[in-house]
Amino acid sequence: MVEEYEVIPLTSIRKIEKRLEQLEHGNPGYTSVLKDLAEMMRENQRIVDDLVRTNTDLISNLGELAQRIGEVTAKFDAFMESIEVAETSEEPEEWSEIKKENKKLEEMNKELLERIKKLERKMKLAALGKYYYSPQAARTKQTI
């Protein structure tokens, strides 16, 4: 069930409430009906008051949101400008020197790695050679 609300001036509702209270005290037969009607009107007024309060809060929150979105947009624009400046600016000489040194170090590391691999192979061959060409290995081969 969908409830509908309307924003109406408070003065007219207050006048109606006073009139209903006068009627409640005057006619005993209509008292229960009028009490129900008065209670419904009071509840309606509470709902209207809550709606007005909520609407006011929403408007203030939307104002804050708009302000914060503006701040974020300004920060994003500044960020994009810094990216564009960094993109168009030249590379400092120190960086190019560092890059050259890094390339030299990389080449030296590659050469060193190759030498280590060769040395490892030679050490393995030497270890195998000792095993196959040792005097004890020669005796074992002769007995077989």
MDAnalysis code that builds the backbone (N, CA, C; Angstrom):
import MDAnalysis as mda
import numpy as np

u = mda.Universe.empty(432, n_residues=144, atom_resindex=np.repeat(np.arange(144), 3), trajectory=True)
u.add_TopologyAttr("name", ["N", "CA", "C"] * 144)
u.add_TopologyAttr("resid", np.arange(1, 145))
u.add_TopologyAttr("resname", ["MET", "VAL", "GLU", "GLU", "TYR", "GLU", "VAL", "ILE", "PRO", "LEU", "THR", "SER", "ILE", "ARG", "LYS", "ILE", "GLU", "LYS", "ARG", "LEU", "GLU", "GLN", "LEU", "GLU", "HIS", "GLY", "ASN", "PRO", "GLY", "TYR", "THR", "SER", "VAL", "LEU", "LYS", "ASP", "LEU", "ALA", "GLU", "MET", "MET", "ARG", "GLU", "ASN", "GLN", "ARG", "ILE", "VAL", "ASP", "ASP", "LEU", "VAL", "ARG", "THR", "ASN", "THR", "ASP", "LEU", "ILE", "SER", "ASN", "LEU", "GLY", "GLU", "LEU", "ALA", "GLN", "ARG", "ILE", "GLY", "GLU", "VAL", "THR", "ALA", "LYS", "PHE", "ASP", "ALA", "PHE", "MET", "GLU", "SER", "ILE", "GLU", "VAL", "ALA", "GLU", "THR", "SER", "GLU", "GLU", "PRO", "GLU", "GLU", "TRP", "SER", "GLU", "ILE", "LYS", "LYS", "GLU", "ASN", "LYS", "LYS", "LEU", "GLU", "GLU", "MET", "ASN", "LYS", "GLU", "LEU", "LEU", "GLU", "ARG", "ILE", "LYS", "LYS", "LEU", "GLU", "ARG", "LYS", "MET", "LYS", "LEU", "ALA", "ALA", "LEU", "GLY", "LYS", "TYR", "TYR", "TYR", "SER", "PRO", "GLN", "ALA", "ALA", "ARG", "THR", "LYS", "GLN", "THR", "ILE"])
u.atoms.positions = np.array([
    [0.843, -1.162, 0.000],
    [0.000, 0.000, 0.000],
    [0.897, 1.236, 0.000],
    [0.669, 2.133, -0.932],
    [1.449, 3.352, -1.053],
    [0.747, 4.467, -0.294],
    [1.485, 5.113, 0.582],
    [0.921, 6.235, 1.325],
    [1.312, 7.521, 0.628],
    [0.373, 8.421, 0.527],
    [0.634, 9.698, -0.107],
    [0.696, 10.778, 0.959],
    [1.563, 11.746, 0.752],
    [1.737, 12.834, 1.706],
    [1.587, 14.161, 0.979],
    [1.103, 15.133, 1.721],
    [1.027, 16.488, 1.207],
    [1.575, 17.427, 2.262],
    [2.209, 18.461, 1.814],
    [2.690, 19.480, 2.730],
    [1.629, 20.574, 2.768],
    [1.071, 20.782, 3.967],
    [0.023, 21.798, 4.123],
    [0.386, 22.702, 5.284],
    [-0.141, 23.918, 5.306],
    [0.184, 24.835, 6.405],
    [-0.329, 24.296, 7.738],
    [0.397, 24.546, 8.793],
    [0.045, 24.049, 10.118],
    [-1.151, 24.786, 10.715],
    [-1.330, 26.022, 10.403],
    [-2.392, 26.813, 11.049],
    [-3.771, 26.255, 10.750],
    [-4.025, 25.852, 9.520],
    [-5.356, 25.319, 9.192],
    [-5.618, 23.995, 9.912],
    [-4.614, 23.169, 10.038],
    [-4.791, 21.894, 10.753],
    [-5.056, 22.155, 12.226],
    [-4.352, 23.092, 12.794],
    [-4.569, 23.415, 14.208],
    [-5.996, 23.928, 14.438],
    [-6.509, 24.721, 13.516],
    [-7.891, 25.222, 13.638],
    [-8.884, 24.066, 13.589],
    [-8.628, 23.123, 12.669],
    [-9.529, 21.971, 12.551],
    [-9.470, 21.130, 13.822],
    [-8.266, 20.944, 14.374],
    [-8.144, 20.176, 15.610],
    [-8.916, 20.835, 16.753],
    [-8.844, 22.152, 16.870],
    [-9.587, 22.854, 17.924],
    [-11.089, 22.685, 17.729],
    [-11.512, 22.790, 16.489],
    [-12.944, 22.651, 16.193],
    [-13.417, 21.245, 16.536],
    [-12.599, 20.220, 16.219],
    [-12.963, 18.842, 16.533],
    [-13.041, 18.619, 18.040],
    [-12.121, 19.208, 18.770],
    [-12.177, 19.079, 20.226],
    [-13.458, 19.700, 20.786],
    [-13.881, 20.815, 20.216],
    [-15.136, 21.441, 20.655],
    [-16.315, 20.520, 20.358],
    [-16.280, 19.893, 19.167],
    [-17.367, 18.988, 18.801],
    [-17.375, 17.744, 19.691],
    [-16.187, 17.252, 20.056],
    [-16.104, 16.083, 20.926],
    [-16.775, 16.345, 22.273],
    [-16.614, 17.501, 22.790],
    [-17.200, 17.826, 24.090],
    [-18.700, 18.124, 23.985],
    [-19.182, 18.452, 22.795],
    [-20.586, 18.838, 22.637],
    [-21.530, 17.675, 22.397],
    [-21.247, 16.738, 21.511],
    [-22.148, 15.636, 21.156],
    [-21.573, 14.307, 21.619],
    [-22.211, 13.618, 22.556],
    [-21.684, 12.343, 23.033],
    [-21.818, 11.218, 22.005],
    [-22.762, 11.267, 21.073],
    [-22.963, 10.190, 20.098],
    [-21.854, 10.118, 19.066],
    [-21.338, 11.228, 18.725],
    [-20.285, 11.263, 17.699],
    [-18.876, 11.256, 18.293],
    [-18.789, 11.097, 19.573],
    [-17.506, 11.214, 20.265],
    [-16.472, 10.218, 19.745],
    [-16.822, 8.952, 19.610],
    [-15.838, 7.948, 19.176],
    [-15.393, 8.192, 17.734],
    [-16.317, 8.568, 16.875],
    [-15.967, 8.835, 15.475],
    [-15.053, 10.048, 15.395],
    [-15.402, 11.063, 16.153],
    [-14.591, 12.276, 16.122],
    [-13.209, 12.046, 16.735],
    [-13.136, 11.200, 17.764],
    [-11.835, 10.892, 18.357],
    [-10.944, 10.169, 17.347],
    [-11.529, 9.223, 16.615],
    [-10.760, 8.516, 15.582],
    [-10.288, 9.483, 14.503],
    [-11.186, 10.360, 14.095],
    [-10.844, 11.347, 13.068],
    [-9.745, 12.286, 13.570],
    [-9.855, 12.718, 14.807],
    [-8.839, 13.603, 15.375],
    [-7.492, 12.885, 15.473],
    [-7.516, 11.621, 15.858],
    [-6.270, 10.851, 15.952],
    [-5.634, 10.678, 14.571],
    [-6.471, 10.440, 13.565],
    [-5.948, 10.317, 12.204],
    [-5.320, 11.631, 11.754],
    [-5.934, 12.736, 12.088],
    [-5.383, 14.034, 11.700],
    [-4.062, 14.304, 12.424],
    [-3.993, 13.951, 13.687],
    [-2.745, 14.143, 14.433],
    [-1.618, 13.288, 13.829],
    [-1.962, 12.046, 13.515],
    [-0.972, 11.160, 12.892],
    [-0.527, 11.722, 11.548],
    [-1.472, 12.235, 10.791],
    [-1.159, 12.848, 9.504],
    [-0.212, 14.031, 9.704],
    [-0.473, 14.830, 10.704],
    [0.384, 15.986, 10.962],
    [1.790, 15.552, 11.387],
    [1.890, 14.496, 12.179],
    [3.212, 13.980, 12.560],
    [3.987, 13.524, 11.318],
    [3.276, 12.872, 10.425],
    [3.913, 12.406, 9.193],
    [4.392, 13.590, 8.366],
    [3.552, 14.616, 8.268],
    [3.932, 15.809, 7.509],
    [5.156, 16.466, 8.149],
    [5.168, 16.555, 9.477],
    [6.315, 17.146, 10.169],
    [7.591, 16.348, 9.898],
    [7.481, 15.031, 9.953],
    [8.642, 14.180, 9.663],
    [9.116, 14.363, 8.225],
    [8.164, 14.480, 7.314],
    [8.500, 14.663, 5.906],
    [9.214, 15.991, 5.690],
    [8.740, 17.031, 6.331],
    [9.385, 18.339, 6.195],
    [10.802, 18.287, 6.759],
    [10.977, 17.657, 7.907],
    [12.293, 17.532, 8.527],
    [13.237, 16.728, 7.627],
    [12.736, 15.628, 7.092],
    [13.552, 14.791, 6.209],
    [13.931, 15.544, 4.943],
    [12.988, 16.287, 4.403],
    [13.242, 17.067, 3.195],
    [14.326, 18.114, 3.450],
    [14.262, 18.763, 4.594],
    [15.272, 19.762, 4.943],
    [16.647, 19.120, 5.072],
    [16.708, 17.979, 5.729],
    [17.980, 17.263, 5.861],
    [18.522, 16.845, 4.501],
    [17.643, 16.377, 3.643],
    [18.052, 15.950, 2.308],
    [18.618, 17.122, 1.515],
    [17.976, 18.264, 1.609],
    [18.456, 19.438, 0.880],
    [19.844, 19.837, 1.376],
    [20.054, 19.818, 2.686],
    [21.376, 20.185, 3.215],
    [22.433, 19.161, 2.803],
    [22.076, 17.878, 2.809],
    [23.030, 16.842, 2.387],
    [23.368, 16.965, 0.908],
    [22.385, 17.308, 0.095],
    [22.652, 17.493, -1.332],
    [23.581, 18.679, -1.558],
    [23.423, 19.723, -0.757],
    [24.327, 20.866, -0.862],
    [25.759, 20.474, -0.537],
    [25.934, 19.687, 0.524],
    [27.270, 19.210, 0.888],
    [27.838, 18.304, -0.203],
    [26.982, 17.461, -0.761],
    [27.430, 16.551, -1.814],
    [27.913, 17.331, -3.030],
    [27.173, 18.352, -3.413],
    [27.578, 19.164, -4.562],
    [28.928, 19.828, -4.302],
    [29.125, 20.306, -3.089],
    [30.392, 20.942, -2.733],
    [31.537, 19.931, -2.797],
    [31.317, 18.749, -2.271],
    [32.376, 17.729, -2.279],
    [32.681, 17.245, -3.687],
    [31.657, 17.150, -4.514],
    [31.895, 16.758, -5.911],
    [32.746, 17.816, -6.596],
    [32.487, 19.085, -6.297],
    [33.307, 20.163, -6.845],
    [34.755, 20.050, -6.404],
    [34.973, 19.713, -5.134],
    [36.333, 19.546, -4.621],
    [37.039, 18.384, -5.311],
    [36.335, 17.265, -5.461],
    [36.930, 16.096, -6.123],
    [37.263, 16.423, -7.577],
    [36.384, 17.150, -8.238],
    [36.627, 17.534, -9.630],
    [37.865, 18.417, -9.731],
    [38.001, 19.365, -8.803],
    [39.179, 20.241, -8.814],
    [40.454, 19.433, -8.589],
    [40.418, 18.488, -7.656],
    [41.593, 17.657, -7.397],
    [41.929, 16.793, -8.611],
    [40.901, 16.268, -9.256],
    [41.130, 15.435, -10.438],
    [41.729, 16.266, -11.565],
    [41.232, 17.494, -11.746],
    [41.791, 18.373, -12.775],
    [43.264, 18.668, -12.498],
    [43.588, 18.939, -11.232],
    [44.986, 19.197, -10.871],
    [45.843, 17.960, -11.132],
    [45.307, 16.791, -10.829],
    [46.024, 15.542, -11.075],
    [46.283, 15.351, -12.570],
    [45.260, 15.592, -13.377],
    [45.418, 15.441, -14.828],
    [46.435, 16.443, -15.377],
    [46.437, 17.666, -14.860],
    [47.419, 18.657, -15.296],
    [48.829, 18.203, -14.952],
    [49.002, 17.636, -13.762],
    [50.339, 17.170, -13.381],
    [50.789, 16.019, -14.273],
    [49.853, 15.174, -14.674],
    [50.201, 14.079, -15.593],
    [50.612, 14.645, -16.947],
    [49.869, 15.640, -17.429],
    [50.202, 16.243, -18.721],
    [51.558, 16.935, -18.665],
    [51.847, 17.618, -17.564],
    [53.143, 18.287, -17.419],
    [54.261, 17.255, -17.384],
    [54.051, 16.177, -16.655],
    [55.068, 15.130, -16.569],
    [55.297, 14.476, -17.926],
    [54.239, 14.382, -18.697],
    [54.341, 13.760, -20.013],
    [55.150, 14.628, -20.967],
    [54.972, 15.939, -20.901],
    [55.640, 16.836, -21.840],
    [57.012, 17.290, -21.364],
    [57.298, 17.161, -20.085],
    [58.594, 17.632, -19.580],
    [59.700, 16.681, -20.020],
    [60.900, 17.244, -20.130],
    [62.042, 16.438, -20.551],
    [62.582, 15.642, -19.376],
    [63.247, 14.603, -19.733],
    [63.829, 13.725, -18.725],
    [65.097, 14.381, -18.168],
    [65.267, 14.419, -16.867],
    [66.488, 15.019, -16.300],
    [67.729, 14.243, -16.739],
    [68.848, 14.950, -16.795],
    [70.102, 14.315, -17.213],
    [70.509, 13.204, -16.256],
    [70.184, 13.390, -14.999],
    [70.539, 12.374, -14.008],
    [69.885, 11.037, -14.341],
    [68.643, 11.102, -14.818],
    [67.943, 9.861, -15.154],
    [68.600, 9.167, -16.336],
    [68.997, 9.935, -17.336],
    [69.633, 9.299, -18.491],
    [70.966, 8.674, -18.083],
    [71.709, 9.337, -17.188],
    [72.960, 8.759, -16.698],
    [72.688, 7.478, -15.909],
    [71.658, 7.517, -15.090],
    [71.304, 6.327, -14.304],
    [70.906, 5.183, -15.230],
    [70.165, 5.505, -16.290],
    [69.769, 4.462, -17.246],
    [70.998, 3.849, -17.917],
    [71.964, 4.701, -18.291],
    [73.183, 4.184, -18.924],
    [73.934, 3.268, -17.967],
    [74.050, 3.699, -16.721],
    [74.745, 2.881, -15.727],
    [74.021, 1.554, -15.510],
    [72.694, 1.601, -15.493],
    [71.924, 0.361, -15.331],
    [72.160, -0.590, -16.495],
    [72.246, -0.058, -17.715],
    [72.506, -0.918, -18.872],
    [73.895, -1.548, -18.780],
    [74.886, -0.747, -18.340],
    [76.233, -1.290, -18.173],
    [76.235, -2.401, -17.132],
    [75.550, -2.146, -16.009],
    [75.478, -3.166, -14.960],
    [74.778, -4.426, -15.459],
    [73.754, -4.248, -16.260],
    [73.035, -5.403, -16.801],
    [73.958, -6.235, -17.693],
    [74.735, -5.578, -18.549],
    [75.670, -6.298, -19.417],
    [76.734, -7.018, -18.585],
    [77.238, -6.329, -17.572],
    [78.252, -6.948, -16.716],
    [77.674, -8.157, -15.989],
    [76.437, -8.049, -15.538],
    [75.795, -9.178, -14.851],
    [75.607, -10.360, -15.796],
    [75.248, -10.076, -17.051],
    [75.091, -11.161, -18.023],
    [76.424, -11.872, -18.255],
    [77.490, -11.083, -18.425],
    [78.813, -11.684, -18.632],
    [79.227, -12.514, -17.422],
    [78.988, -11.962, -16.234],
    [79.341, -12.676, -15.005],
    [78.556, -13.980, -14.890],
    [77.275, -13.944, -15.238],
    [76.449, -15.144, -15.188],
    [76.970, -16.202, -16.160],
    [77.370, -15.791, -17.358],
    [77.924, -16.739, -18.323],
    [79.217, -17.361, -17.794],
    [80.065, -16.546, -17.201],
    [81.321, -17.060, -16.644],
    [81.055, -18.051, -15.509],
    [80.066, -17.718, -14.671],
    [79.735, -18.628, -13.566],
    [79.230, -19.957, -14.109],
    [78.411, -19.923, -15.164],
    [77.911, -21.166, -15.762],
    [79.059, -22.001, -16.333],
    [80.001, -21.322, -17.010],
    [81.148, -22.047, -17.562],
    [81.980, -22.664, -16.447],
    [82.198, -21.888, -15.387],
    [82.970, -22.384, -14.254],
    [82.275, -23.576, -13.608],
    [80.958, -23.517, -13.506],
    [80.195, -24.619, -12.918],
    [80.351, -25.883, -13.763],
    [80.276, -25.717, -15.090],
    [80.451, -26.872, -15.973],
    [81.847, -27.482, -15.821],
    [82.848, -26.611, -15.737],
    [84.221, -27.107, -15.588],
    [84.388, -27.848, -14.269],
    [83.762, -27.320, -13.215],
    [83.868, -27.979, -11.914],
    [83.187, -29.338, -11.942],
    [82.047, -29.441, -12.631],
    [81.366, -30.732, -12.741],
    [82.220, -31.719, -13.527],
    [82.796, -31.212, -14.625],
    [83.658, -32.093, -15.420],
    [84.868, -32.550, -14.613],
    [85.430, -31.649, -13.841],
    [86.593, -32.013, -13.017],
    [86.199, -33.053, -11.981],
    [85.018, -32.889, -11.384],
    [84.564, -33.856, -10.381],
    [84.319, -35.209, -11.027],
    [83.709, -35.213, -12.209],
    [83.484, -36.474, -12.909],
    [84.806, -37.099, -13.351],
    [85.735, -36.254, -13.775],
    [87.039, -36.749, -14.212],
    [87.776, -37.420, -13.074],
    [87.688, -36.865, -11.894],
    [88.347, -37.469, -10.738],
    [87.740, -38.829, -10.439],
    [86.455, -38.929, -10.627],
    [85.782, -40.192, -10.333],
    [86.194, -41.269, -11.329],
    [86.198, -40.890, -12.628],
    [86.501, -41.892, -13.649],
    [87.996, -42.166, -13.793],
    [88.831, -41.186, -13.512],
    [90.255, -41.356, -13.753],
    [91.075, -41.489, -12.474],
    [90.460, -41.708, -11.370],
    [91.212, -41.886, -10.123],
    [91.811, -43.289, -10.104],
    [92.912, -43.507, -9.368],
    [93.527, -44.842, -9.332],
    [92.584, -45.893, -8.771],
    [91.739, -45.508, -7.839],
    [90.796, -46.474, -7.265],
    [89.766, -46.888, -8.310],
    [89.313, -45.941, -9.142],
    [88.346, -46.261, -10.184],
    [88.988, -47.169, -11.225],
    [90.280, -46.962, -11.495],
    [90.972, -47.799, -12.467],
    [91.059, -49.235, -11.969],
    [91.297, -49.434, -10.662],
    [91.350, -50.783, -10.098],
    [89.998, -51.468, -10.186],
    [88.929, -50.694, -9.944],
    [87.592, -51.271, -9.985],
    [87.271, -51.714, -11.408],
    [87.734, -50.975, -12.390],
    [87.440, -51.316, -13.777],
    [88.199, -52.583, -14.193],
    [89.410, -52.742, -13.692],
    [90.203, -53.902, -14.055],
    [89.631, -55.177, -13.462],
    [89.046, -55.093, -12.296],
    [88.512, -56.292, -11.670],
    [87.199, -56.712, -12.301],
    [86.575, -55.852, -12.977],
    [85.284, -56.178, -13.587],
    [85.485, -56.979, -14.802],
])
